[in-house]
Amino acid sequence: MSQSVSRALSILIALGEDSQSLDELAARLGVHKSTVLRLLQTMQAERFVVRDSAHRYSLGTRMFELASRALENRDVRTVARPHLSALGAATGQTVHLAAYESGDAVYIDKVDAEQAVRMYSRIGRPAPLHCTAVGKVLVAALPRAEWRSVAARLDYHPFTTRTLRTPEQYLAELDLVAAQGFAEDHEEHESFVNCIGVPVRDGIGAVVAAVSVSVPDVLLDYDQVLALLPQVRATADAISTELGWDPRRDATARKG
């Protein structure tokens, strides 16, 4: 029985790459066609595979139903927590996880820095959309048709002298974030604090959260914070992978 289960799983993995004929599957598994056919017939009856008019097999709708249910049951905060902790330990800096909820970017988790310096942010508190890295990442992930309505409703409160002040500046910033795949907060929300943020994606590629690292410039200067980008991206990729996303498909977000 375990051998049959192993072969069935191998068939599903093969069909996840591309449609296959009976001969191709038999050759891949190294077994007789009759053995593979019996497995395929069983899986076809349960809608795990389908056969087309050219007698090629591909994944069936039952697979997509199960995948959808599995992804729905993956809570991004629970999945992200160990990765956020690892990033915090590796960098020694403050790490945030934020999600877009009811028109706001909301901090849903946080790992405090090892140093005595603490950020103003709190779990459950909104992050300003126009001057935080997580806010920019989450808005840039919205359909472009929504950007202008978001930009028009912001009050552009000047937290620092570097805070963006107009819808035009904000829209240009969103273009940059979308093109490079990450966002910066260069002392825009809190004076002397720099931050970089990266999107987290689910199994269909939708941005469901943003991960960021925030650092006072008494600890690291602006360029040193930007140098943490590969680590932040690796963390976001690890979370996204657990949520069902393949980061290799995210080529357009890596132009920067």
Backbone torsions as a table, in degrees:
resi	resn	phi	psi	omega
1	MET	NA	-43.4	-179.1
2	SER	-63.2	-34.5	178.5
3	GLN	-66.8	-38.5	178.4
4	SER	-65.6	-41.4	178.3
5	VAL	-63.0	-43.8	179.2
6	SER	-60.6	-42.8	179.1
7	ARG	-67.1	-38.6	178.3
8	ALA	-63.4	-41.5	178.5
9	LEU	-65.8	-38.0	177.8
10	SER	-63.3	-36.5	177.4
11	ILE	-64.5	-45.5	-179.4
12	LEU	-63.4	-39.8	178.0
13	ILE	-63.3	-42.1	179.2
14	ALA	-64.0	-41.7	-179.5
15	LEU	-71.4	-21.6	174.9
16	GLY	-68.8	-20.1	177.8
17	GLU	-86.0	-40.2	-179.4
18	ASP	-174.7	164.5	174.9
19	SER	-65.8	151.5	-175.2
20	GLN	-139.3	150.0	172.3
21	SER	-87.8	167.5	177.3
22	LEU	-59.7	-42.6	179.8
23	ASP	-61.7	-42.6	-179.0
24	GLU	-64.4	-41.0	179.6
25	LEU	-68.0	-40.6	178.8
26	ALA	-62.9	-41.0	179.3
27	ALA	-67.1	-38.2	-179.0
28	ARG	-66.5	-40.1	-178.6
29	LEU	-84.3	-16.7	-179.1
30	GLY	70.8	33.5	179.5
31	VAL	-130.5	170.3	-178.8
32	HIS	-68.9	150.4	-178.4
33	LYS	-59.9	-34.1	-178.7
34	SER	-63.1	-35.7	178.7
35	THR	-66.1	-46.1	179.4
36	VAL	-65.7	-38.8	-178.9
37	LEU	-62.1	-41.4	179.0
38	ARG	-61.8	-41.6	177.6
39	LEU	-65.2	-43.2	-179.8
40	LEU	-63.7	-39.2	179.8
41	GLN	-64.8	-39.8	177.4
42	THR	-65.2	-45.5	-179.5
43	MET	-68.8	-33.3	177.7
44	GLN	-65.9	-39.5	179.4
45	ALA	-63.0	-29.4	179.7
46	GLU	-97.2	8.4	177.5
47	ARG	67.7	22.3	174.2
48	PHE	-79.8	-26.3	175.0
49	VAL	-136.5	157.7	174.2
50	VAL	-131.1	154.8	178.4
51	ARG	-119.4	133.0	-179.1
52	ASP	-93.5	-176.5	-176.1
53	SER	-66.8	-19.4	178.1
54	ALA	-91.7	9.8	178.8
55	HIS	63.5	34.2	173.9
56	ARG	-108.2	144.6	-175.9
57	TYR	-103.0	146.6	175.4
58	SER	-146.5	172.1	-178.0
59	LEU	-66.4	141.3	-179.5
60	GLY	-95.3	177.2	-174.4
61	THR	-67.5	-25.7	179.0
62	ARG	-61.5	-35.2	178.5
63	MET	-62.5	-41.7	-178.5
64	PHE	-70.9	-33.9	176.8
65	GLU	-62.7	-46.6	-179.5
66	LEU	-65.7	-40.8	179.7
67	ALA	-63.0	-41.1	179.9
68	SER	-63.8	-43.0	179.0
69	ARG	-65.4	-39.5	179.9
70	ALA	-62.9	-42.2	-178.6
71	LEU	-69.2	-36.6	179.0
72	GLU	-63.5	-29.3	-178.2
73	ASN	-87.0	0.9	179.7
74	ARG	-95.7	105.9	178.8
75	ASP	-79.6	124.9	-173.2
76	VAL	-62.3	-35.9	-179.1
77	ARG	-67.2	-42.2	179.3
78	THR	-65.2	-44.3	179.3
79	VAL	-63.7	-41.5	-173.0
80	ALA	-74.2	-28.7	-168.7
81	ARG	-51.1	-52.0	-179.3
82	PRO	-63.5	-32.1	179.0
83	HIS	-71.6	-38.1	176.5
84	LEU	-64.1	-42.5	179.5
85	SER	-62.6	-40.2	179.5
86	ALA	-65.3	-40.3	178.6
87	LEU	-66.3	-41.1	177.7
88	GLY	-62.3	-40.9	179.5
89	ALA	-67.9	-37.6	-177.6
90	ALA	-71.4	-36.1	-175.9
91	THR	-99.6	-24.8	-175.4
92	GLY	75.6	10.9	-173.8
93	GLN	-113.5	171.3	179.7
94	THR	-73.5	131.0	-179.1
95	VAL	-119.6	135.5	178.6
96	HIS	-121.0	152.3	167.7
97	LEU	-126.3	127.0	-178.5
98	ALA	-131.4	152.8	178.2
99	ALA	-132.3	156.6	179.8
100	TYR	-91.1	114.5	-176.6
101	GLU	-133.4	120.9	175.8
102	SER	51.2	42.3	175.6
103	GLY	85.2	4.6	178.6
104	ASP	-124.8	152.8	167.7
105	ALA	-91.0	120.4	-174.5
106	VAL	-118.3	131.9	175.7
107	TYR	-70.2	121.6	-179.7
108	ILE	-109.5	-8.9	172.5
109	ASP	-162.7	159.2	-177.3
110	LYS	-156.0	139.4	171.7
111	VAL	-117.3	117.6	-176.9
112	ASP	-72.3	152.5	177.9
113	ALA	-66.5	154.8	177.5
114	GLU	-71.4	-28.8	-178.5
115	GLN	-75.4	170.1	-178.2
116	ALA	-69.9	-21.2	-177.7
117	VAL	-70.0	128.8	-178.4
118	ARG	-120.3	146.5	178.7
119	MET	-83.5	158.9	179.7
120	TYR	-72.4	-21.6	-173.4
121	SER	-63.1	152.5	176.7
122	ARG	-140.5	146.5	176.1
123	ILE	-61.8	132.6	-177.9
124	GLY	93.2	-11.0	-178.8
125	ARG	-91.1	138.8	177.5
126	PRO	-67.1	148.2	174.4
127	ALA	-106.5	126.1	-179.4
128	PRO	-53.1	133.3	-175.2
129	LEU	-71.8	-27.9	-171.0
130	HIS	-91.6	-9.2	-172.9
131	CYS	-141.2	14.8	174.3
132	THR	-120.5	149.6	-179.8
133	ALA	-64.1	-42.3	-179.8
134	VAL	-65.8	-38.8	178.4
135	GLY	-61.5	-44.6	179.8
136	LYS	-64.4	-42.6	-179.9
137	VAL	-60.5	-46.0	-175.7
138	LEU	-69.1	-38.1	178.0
139	VAL	-72.2	-39.3	179.1
140	ALA	-61.5	-23.7	179.9
141	ALA	-80.7	-13.3	177.6
142	LEU	-71.1	159.8	173.6
143	PRO	-55.4	138.5	-177.1
144	ARG	-55.9	-28.8	179.5
145	ALA	-62.7	-21.1	-179.1
146	GLU	-91.4	-14.0	-176.6
147	TRP	-57.2	-45.6	-174.8
148	ARG	-65.4	-38.2	179.7
149	SER	-67.0	-37.8	176.0
150	VAL	-65.2	-47.0	-178.8
151	ALA	-60.8	-35.6	-176.5
152	ALA	-72.1	-28.3	-175.8
153	ARG	-90.0	-10.5	-178.8
154	LEU	-73.9	148.9	179.6
155	ASP	-95.5	-6.8	176.1
156	TYR	53.3	47.2	176.9
157	HIS	-57.7	127.4	-177.5
158	PRO	-82.1	86.7	179.3
159	PHE	-65.0	-36.3	178.4
160	THR	-141.4	177.9	178.5
161	THR	-70.1	-14.8	-179.2
162	ARG	-95.1	-5.0	-177.6
163	THR	-63.0	136.4	175.4
164	LEU	-61.7	139.2	-171.2
165	ARG	-114.1	-14.4	-173.7
166	THR	-134.9	157.3	175.5
167	PRO	-58.8	-35.7	-179.2
168	GLU	-63.8	-43.8	177.2
169	GLN	-62.8	-41.1	-177.8
170	TYR	-66.8	-43.1	179.2
171	LEU	-63.7	-38.9	176.8
172	ALA	-64.3	-38.0	178.1
173	GLU	-65.1	-41.0	178.9
174	LEU	-63.6	-37.7	175.4
175	ASP	-59.4	-44.1	-179.5
176	LEU	-64.5	-44.7	-179.5
177	VAL	-62.2	-44.5	179.6
178	ALA	-62.6	-36.8	-177.6
179	ALA	-73.2	-40.3	-173.5
180	GLN	-95.1	-14.7	176.2
181	GLY	82.6	10.9	175.3
182	PHE	-155.4	166.0	-179.4
183	ALA	-127.5	155.8	177.3
184	GLU	-120.9	149.3	167.5
185	ASP	-125.8	96.4	-176.1
186	HIS	-94.3	80.9	-178.8
187	GLU	55.9	38.6	-178.2
188	GLU	-95.1	-29.4	-179.0
189	HIS	-100.5	-44.8	176.3
190	GLU	-128.5	133.3	177.9
191	SER	-60.3	136.9	177.1
192	PHE	70.7	18.4	175.3
193	VAL	-123.9	127.6	175.4
194	ASN	-113.0	150.8	-173.7
195	CYS	-148.8	146.5	170.8
196	ILE	-129.3	143.0	-178.0
197	GLY	-133.1	148.8	-175.9
198	VAL	-135.9	143.3	-179.5
199	PRO	-75.2	150.7	171.3
200	VAL	-112.8	132.0	-175.9
201	ARG	-114.8	153.7	175.5
202	ASP	-95.4	-168.2	-173.5
203	GLY	-64.7	-21.4	178.5
204	ILE	-102.2	5.4	176.6
205	GLY	93.7	-0.6	179.4
206	ALA	-74.2	139.7	177.6
207	VAL	-75.9	117.7	-177.2
208	VAL	-109.8	-10.0	-179.5
209	ALA	-166.3	174.9	175.5
210	ALA	-137.8	138.7	175.9
211	VAL	-107.2	138.7	178.6
212	SER	-141.3	158.5	170.6
213	VAL	-121.9	130.8	-179.6
214	SER	-119.5	134.4	-173.3
215	VAL	-141.0	125.0	171.8
216	PRO	-64.5	143.3	-175.8
217	ASP	-74.1	-3.9	171.4
218	VAL	-74.5	-16.1	178.7
219	LEU	-100.4	-48.4	177.6
220	LEU	-139.2	141.7	176.6
221	ASP	-82.3	177.6	-174.9
222	TYR	-56.2	-47.9	-178.9
223	ASP	-64.3	-35.3	178.8
224	GLN	-68.6	-33.8	175.8
225	VAL	-67.4	-43.2	177.5
226	LEU	-60.6	-30.4	179.8
227	ALA	-68.8	-13.8	176.8
228	LEU	-81.7	-5.9	-175.2
229	LEU	-53.1	-46.4	179.5
230	PRO	-57.3	-36.8	179.3
231	GLN	-69.8	-38.9	178.9
232	VAL	-67.5	-41.4	177.8
233	ARG	-63.4	-42.1	179.8
234	ALA	-62.0	-38.0	177.8
235	THR	-65.7	-47.3	178.9
236	ALA	-61.5	-39.5	178.6
237	ASP	-64.0	-40.1	-179.5
238	ALA	-64.9	-41.4	177.3
239	ILE	-65.5	-46.1	-179.7
240	SER	-60.0	-39.3	179.1
241	THR	-61.9	-42.1	178.1
242	GLU	-67.2	-24.8	177.9
243	LEU	-85.7	-0.9	175.7
244	GLY	106.3	3.1	-178.0
245	TRP	-93.4	143.2	174.6
246	ASP	-101.8	106.3	-177.1
247	PRO	-56.4	-22.3	179.6
248	ARG	-65.6	-21.1	178.3
249	ARG	-81.1	-7.8	-174.0
250	ASP	-93.6	43.0	-173.3
251	ALA	-63.3	-35.3	-175.5
252	THR	-68.9	-21.6	179.4
253	ALA	-84.5	-0.4	-176.4
254	ARG	-110.4	17.7	-179.5
255	LYS	-69.2	-25.3	-179.3
256	GLY	-84.1	NA	NA
